[in-house]
Structures are given as structure tokens and as C-alpha cells.
Amino acid sequence: MLTELEVTSTQELLKHAFDMKTRFHFASRASKVYTAISTQYIIPIINKLPQLRRLEKGTDQEINEKLASLNKLRIEIGDGTEKLAGKVSSSL
């Protein structure tokens, strides 16, 4: 027969184990969301960074068009990452 102290200790260990399992589960979900967003948005944008240097060349109209294009891309990335994060996290 277990003593009251042993029962309490066992319950504490089980509670801590459950808490740790929960934290790992949420960390895993967050990692999957980040991986999906990184693959679809972050890495492709990083690959486009060398092209941004060309922004300093061109007429005012060309520069304004490039800035407008970058702003449109920024909005698409923001909306897309929000939707993708919701989609990935709901599928887990």
C-alpha cells in the first residue's frame, strides 16, 4: 500500500509529465507552422533579395512601380502566412 506522501509525489510527477508533454506538443505544432510558412514565403523572398538592389536604378516611374510591387508582395505574404498558419494548425 502506498503512503500518502508517495501518492502525492506520484500525482505531482504525473502532473509535471502531462505539462511537459503539452509543451512539447505545442512546440511541435508551432514548428510545423513555421516550416510551412518558411518554405512558402520566407525562403522564396530571401532568394529575391539580390533583385532589390536594382531598385536604385531606373526612372521615378520604374522605381515607384517596383515599390508598389513590393508593397503588394508584402500584403500577399501577410495574408498568405495568416491563412497558411490557420490551415496548418487546424490540420494538426
N, CA, C and O atoms as a DFTB+ gen file, in Angstrom:
368 C
 N C O
     1  1       0.840      -1.169       0.000
     2  2       0.000       0.000       0.000
     3  2       0.895       1.246       0.000
     4  3       1.887       1.307       0.726
     5  1       0.531       2.232      -0.821
     6  2       1.306       3.463      -0.916
     7  2       0.949       4.415       0.221
     8  3      -0.199       4.504       0.655
     9  1       1.955       5.107       0.676
    10  2       1.708       6.104       1.711
    11  2       1.142       7.359       1.063
    12  3       1.180       7.510      -0.158
    13  1       0.624       8.247       1.880
    14  2       0.057       9.492       1.364
    15  2       1.123      10.324       0.659
    16  3       0.844      10.960      -0.357
    17  1       2.336      10.321       1.192
    18  2       3.443      11.051       0.580
    19  2       3.782      10.466      -0.798
    20  3       4.043      11.215      -1.740
    21  1       3.778       9.149      -0.918
    22  2       4.075       8.501      -2.195
    23  2       2.982       8.798      -3.221
    24  3       3.273       9.008      -4.399
    25  1       1.734       8.814      -2.777
    26  2       0.622       9.119      -3.678
    27  2       0.743      10.562      -4.174
    28  3       0.585      10.835      -5.363
    29  1       1.024      11.478      -3.244
    30  2       1.174      12.885      -3.601
    31  2       2.347      13.070      -4.561
    32  3       2.238      13.810      -5.539
    33  1       3.452      12.411      -4.289
    34  2       4.625      12.507      -5.167
    35  2       4.314      11.957      -6.545
    36  3       4.720      12.540      -7.550
    37  1       3.608      10.858      -6.605
    38  2       3.231      10.254      -7.891
    39  2       2.318      11.192      -8.662
    40  3       2.484      11.366      -9.870
    41  1       1.361      11.792      -7.983
    42  2       0.449      12.730      -8.643
    43  2       1.210      13.946      -9.177
    44  3       0.933      14.421     -10.278
    45  1       2.163      14.444      -8.398
    46  2       2.988      15.574      -8.839
    47  2       3.793      15.211     -10.084
    48  3       3.869      15.989     -11.035
    49  1       4.393      14.016     -10.065
    50  2       5.171      13.572     -11.229
    51  2       4.289      13.453     -12.466
    52  3       4.690      13.861     -13.556
    53  1       3.098      12.899     -12.306
    54  2       2.171      12.759     -13.438
    55  2       1.739      14.126     -13.962
    56  3       1.638      14.327     -15.172
    57  1       1.485      15.058     -13.054
    58  2       1.094      16.408     -13.458
    59  2       2.222      17.066     -14.246
    60  3       1.979      17.659     -15.297
    61  1       3.447      16.966     -13.751
    62  2       4.589      17.564     -14.442
    63  2       4.840      16.889     -15.793
    64  3       5.193      17.552     -16.768
    65  1       4.659      15.585     -15.843
    66  2       4.835      14.862     -17.107
    67  2       3.798      15.323     -18.127
    68  3       4.120      15.520     -19.299
    69  1       2.548      15.496     -17.679
    70  2       1.499      15.972     -18.581
    71  2       1.810      17.387     -19.066
    72  3       1.659      17.683     -20.251
    73  1       2.242      18.259     -18.157
    74  2       2.605      19.626     -18.539
    75  2       3.719      19.625     -19.581
    76  3       3.664      20.376     -20.555
    77  1       4.722      18.788     -19.377
    78  2       5.847      18.721     -20.312
    79  2       5.369      18.188     -21.673
    80  3       5.767      18.702     -22.718
    81  1       4.536      17.181     -21.653
    82  2       4.016      16.621     -22.906
    83  2       3.216      17.683     -23.665
    84  3       3.328      17.793     -24.885
    85  1       2.418      18.457     -22.947
    86  2       1.629      19.521     -23.564
    87  2       2.532      20.567     -24.201
    88  3       2.273      21.016     -25.318
    89  1       3.580      20.954     -23.503
    90  2       4.513      21.950     -24.049
    91  2       5.204      21.433     -25.307
    92  3       5.354      22.169     -26.282
    93  1       5.622      20.173     -25.288
    94  2       6.258      19.603     -26.477
    95  2       5.280      19.532     -27.643
    96  3       5.657      19.762     -28.792
    97  1       4.032      19.216     -27.345
    98  2       3.013      19.145     -28.394
    99  2       2.842      20.512     -29.058
   100  3       2.841      20.609     -30.285
   101  1       2.698      21.562     -28.258
   102  2       2.532      22.894     -28.828
   103  2       3.790      23.368     -29.543
   104  3       3.697      24.055     -30.560
   105  1       4.959      23.014     -29.033
   106  2       6.214      23.365     -29.714
   107  2       6.280      22.672     -31.078
   108  3       6.730      23.264     -32.059
   109  1       5.837      21.436     -31.133
   110  2       5.817      20.699     -32.388
   111  2       4.871      21.357     -33.389
   112  3       5.200      21.493     -34.567
   113  1       3.697      21.763     -32.915
   114  2       2.731      22.433     -33.798
   115  2       3.301      23.746     -34.323
   116  3       3.185      24.050     -35.511
   117  1       3.918      24.523     -33.434
   118  2       4.496      25.806     -33.847
   119  2       5.606      25.584     -34.868
   120  3       5.745      26.358     -35.815
   121  1       6.387      24.541     -34.679
   122  2       7.465      24.224     -35.611
   123  2       6.907      23.882     -36.990
   124  3       7.458      24.309     -38.005
   125  1       5.836      23.128     -37.032
   126  2       5.233      22.765     -38.322
   127  2       4.668      23.987     -39.032
   128  3       4.788      24.108     -40.251
   129  1       4.051      24.893     -38.276
   130  2       3.528      26.120     -38.869
   131  2       4.684      26.949     -39.426
   132  3       4.615      27.432     -40.556
   133  1       5.752      27.114     -38.630
   134  2       6.902      27.899     -39.087
   135  2       7.527      27.273     -40.330
   136  3       7.886      27.986     -41.266
   137  1       7.660      25.968     -40.347
   138  2       8.264      25.290     -41.501
   139  2       7.446      25.538     -42.764
   140  3       8.004      25.809     -43.828
   141  1       6.137      25.445     -42.645
   142  2       5.277      25.673     -43.808
   143  2       5.396      27.111     -44.304
   144  3       5.514      27.344     -45.507
   145  1       5.365      28.069     -43.393
   146  2       5.473      29.480     -43.770
   147  2       6.851      29.780     -44.354
   148  3       6.971      30.507     -45.340
   149  1       7.875      29.226     -43.746
   150  2       9.234      29.442     -44.227
   151  2       9.399      28.916     -45.650
   152  3       9.971      29.585     -46.510
   153  1       8.891      27.715     -45.881
   154  2       9.021      27.099     -47.199
   155  2       8.275      27.884     -48.269
   156  3       8.775      28.065     -49.379
   157  1       7.080      28.346     -47.932
   158  2       6.248      29.001     -48.934
   159  2       6.552      30.487     -49.106
   160  3       6.391      31.029     -50.199
   161  1       6.990      31.147     -48.036
   162  2       7.153      32.599     -48.129
   163  2       8.559      33.109     -47.816
   164  3       9.120      33.865     -48.608
   165  1       9.134      32.717     -46.695
   166  2      10.388      33.313     -46.248
   167  2      11.545      32.989     -47.185
   168  3      12.249      33.893     -47.634
   169  1      11.746      31.726     -47.479
   170  2      12.878      31.335     -48.336
   171  2      12.763      31.919     -49.746
   172  3      13.756      32.429     -50.266
   173  1      11.583      31.864     -50.386
   174  2      11.494      32.492     -51.711
   175  2      11.797      33.995     -51.703
   176  3      12.395      34.510     -52.647
   177  1      11.387      34.694     -50.646
   178  2      11.656      36.127     -50.571
   179  2      13.153      36.379     -50.370
   180  3      13.722      37.286     -50.978
   181  1      13.778      35.580     -49.522
   182  2      15.224      35.721     -49.328
   183  2      15.959      35.523     -50.650
   184  3      16.946      36.207     -50.923
   185  1      15.482      34.595     -51.463
   186  2      16.110      34.364     -52.761
   187  2      15.940      35.548     -53.709
   188  3      16.724      35.713     -54.643
   189  1      14.903      36.384     -53.467
   190  2      14.664      37.549     -54.317
   191  2      15.422      38.788     -53.841
   192  3      15.447      39.791     -54.553
   193  1      16.032      38.748     -52.670
   194  2      16.699      39.929     -52.118
   195  2      17.745      40.542     -53.047
   196  3      17.822      41.767     -53.130
   197  1      18.549      39.751     -53.745
   198  2      19.534      40.386     -54.640
   199  2      18.891      41.286     -55.700
   200  3      19.514      42.248     -56.151
   201  1      17.669      40.986     -56.097
   202  2      16.983      41.803     -57.098
   203  2      16.568      43.157     -56.541
   204  3      16.354      44.096     -57.307
   205  1      16.452      43.274     -55.224
   206  2      16.019      44.541     -54.631
   207  2      17.058      45.637     -54.803
   208  3      16.717      46.819     -54.766
   209  1      18.298      45.273     -54.986
   210  2      19.352      46.275     -55.192
   211  2      19.094      47.072     -56.460
   212  3      19.530      48.219     -56.566
   213  1      18.413      46.503     -57.394
   214  2      18.134      47.173     -58.663
   215  2      17.140      48.320     -58.492
   216  3      16.876      49.061     -59.439
   217  1      16.601      48.463     -57.308
   218  2      15.619      49.497     -57.047
   219  2      16.199      50.897     -57.234
   220  3      15.473      51.837     -57.556
   221  1      17.511      51.033     -57.031
   222  2      18.125      52.353     -57.121
   223  2      18.298      52.814     -58.566
   224  3      18.569      53.989     -58.813
   225  1      18.144      51.906     -59.509
   226  2      18.318      52.249     -60.912
   227  2      16.953      52.391     -61.572
   228  3      16.016      51.661     -61.249
   229  1      16.856      53.300     -62.464
   230  2      15.624      53.447     -63.227
   231  2      14.998      54.811     -63.021
   232  3      15.440      55.615     -62.202
   233  1      13.958      55.037     -63.793
   234  2      13.239      56.307     -63.696
   235  2      12.387      56.304     -62.430
   236  3      12.212      55.272     -61.782
   237  1      11.865      57.472     -62.095
   238  2      10.987      57.566     -60.932
   239  2       9.783      56.642     -61.087
   240  3       9.350      56.006     -60.126
   241  1       9.253      56.575     -62.292
   242  2       8.086      55.716     -62.531
   243  2       8.447      54.245     -62.313
   244  3       7.685      53.501     -61.696
   245  1       9.599      53.835     -62.817
   246  2      10.029      52.442     -62.639
   247  2      10.245      52.125     -61.161
   248  3       9.858      51.061     -60.680
   249  1      10.865      53.059     -60.454
   250  2      11.098      52.845     -59.023
   251  2       9.772      52.771     -58.282
   252  3       9.595      51.916     -57.414
   253  1       8.837      53.659     -58.615
   254  2       7.522      53.637     -57.969
   255  2       6.768      52.341     -58.266
   256  3       6.068      51.810     -57.404
   257  1       6.917      51.839     -59.486
   258  2       6.279      50.566     -59.838
   259  2       6.878      49.424     -59.031
   260  3       6.154      48.544     -58.565
   261  1       8.193      49.432     -58.866
   262  2       8.851      48.386     -58.074
   263  2       8.420      48.473     -56.611
   264  3       8.172      47.450     -55.973
   265  1       8.331      49.702     -56.076
   266  2       7.880      49.868     -54.697
   267  2       6.439      49.400     -54.524
   268  3       6.100      48.774     -53.519
   269  1       5.596      49.705     -55.503
   270  2       4.208      49.246     -55.447
   271  2       4.145      47.718     -55.502
   272  3       3.342      47.090     -54.812
   273  1       5.000      47.143     -56.329
   274  2       5.064      45.684     -56.430
   275  2       5.520      45.064     -55.111
   276  3       4.978      44.049     -54.674
   277  1       6.521      45.682     -54.481
   278  2       6.991      45.192     -53.179
   279  2       5.902      45.310     -52.120
   280  3       5.744      44.416     -51.288
   281  1       5.159      46.399     -52.147
   282  2       4.081      46.570     -51.174
   283  2       2.987      45.526     -51.392
   284  3       2.449      44.974     -50.432
   285  1       2.665      45.261     -52.649
   286  2       1.672      44.227     -52.963
   287  2       2.160      42.869     -52.470
   288  3       1.383      42.092     -51.915
   289  1       3.441      42.583     -52.671
   290  2       4.029      41.332     -52.200
   291  2       3.961      41.238     -50.678
   292  3       3.663      40.176     -50.131
   293  1       4.238      42.348     -49.996
   294  2       4.176      42.385     -48.528
   295  2       2.768      42.039     -48.046
   296  3       2.606      41.276     -47.093
   297  1       1.754      42.597     -48.700
   298  2       0.363      42.321     -48.318
   299  2       0.022      40.855     -48.583
   300  3      -0.611      40.201     -47.753
   301  1       0.437      40.348     -49.729
   302  2       0.177      38.947     -50.069
   303  2       0.826      38.008     -49.055
   304  3       0.226      37.014     -48.645
   305  1       2.055      38.331     -48.656
   306  2       2.763      37.496     -47.680
   307  2       2.044      37.534     -46.336
   308  3       1.866      36.498     -45.695
   309  1       1.634      38.722     -45.910
   310  2       0.920      38.843     -44.636
   311  2      -0.374      38.044     -44.631
   312  3      -0.642      37.282     -43.702
   313  1      -1.174      38.224     -45.679
   314  2      -2.435      37.483     -45.774
   315  2      -2.195      35.988     -45.925
   316  3      -2.870      35.168     -45.303
   317  1      -1.221      35.650     -46.762
   318  2      -0.933      34.237     -47.018
   319  2      -0.415      33.508     -45.796
   320  3      -0.812      32.372     -45.534
   321  1       0.469      34.150     -45.044
   322  2       1.001      33.482     -43.854
   323  2      -0.088      33.290     -42.803
   324  3      -0.126      32.268     -42.118
   325  1      -0.965      34.272     -42.681
   326  2      -2.066      34.136     -41.718
   327  2      -2.971      32.959     -42.091
   328  3      -3.337      32.157     -41.231
   329  1      -3.327      32.859     -43.358
   330  2      -4.180      31.752     -43.810
   331  2      -3.466      30.409     -43.673
   332  3      -4.049      29.424     -43.219
   333  1      -2.190      30.385     -44.074
   334  2      -1.425      29.143     -44.008
   335  2      -1.244      28.677     -42.558
   336  3      -1.353      27.486     -42.266
   337  1      -0.967      29.618     -41.658
   338  2      -0.814      29.259     -40.244
   339  2      -2.106      28.660     -39.706
   340  3      -2.072      27.667     -38.979
   341  1      -3.243      29.251     -40.056
   342  2      -4.520      28.704     -39.609
   343  2      -4.792      27.334     -40.195
   344  3      -5.281      26.437     -39.508
   345  1      -4.470      27.181     -41.466
   346  2      -4.696      25.903     -42.145
   347  2      -3.833      24.805     -41.560
   348  3      -4.321      23.710     -41.283
   349  1      -2.541      25.093     -41.369
   350  2      -1.608      24.090     -40.829
   351  2      -1.976      23.741     -39.401
   352  3      -2.019      22.566     -39.038
   353  1      -2.245      24.762     -38.582
   354  2      -2.528      24.472     -37.174
   355  2      -3.856      23.745     -36.990
   356  3      -4.000      22.962     -36.051
   357  1      -4.825      23.988     -37.867
   358  2      -6.097      23.276     -37.739
   359  2      -5.994      21.832     -38.230
   360  3      -6.806      20.984     -37.861
   361  1      -4.996      21.561     -39.057
   362  2      -4.843      20.192     -39.556
   363  2      -4.032      19.317     -38.626
   364  3      -3.905      18.114     -38.855
   365  1      -3.473      19.915     -37.564
   366  2      -2.641      19.138     -36.633
   367  2      -3.468      18.503     -35.548
   368  3      -2.928      17.815     -34.682
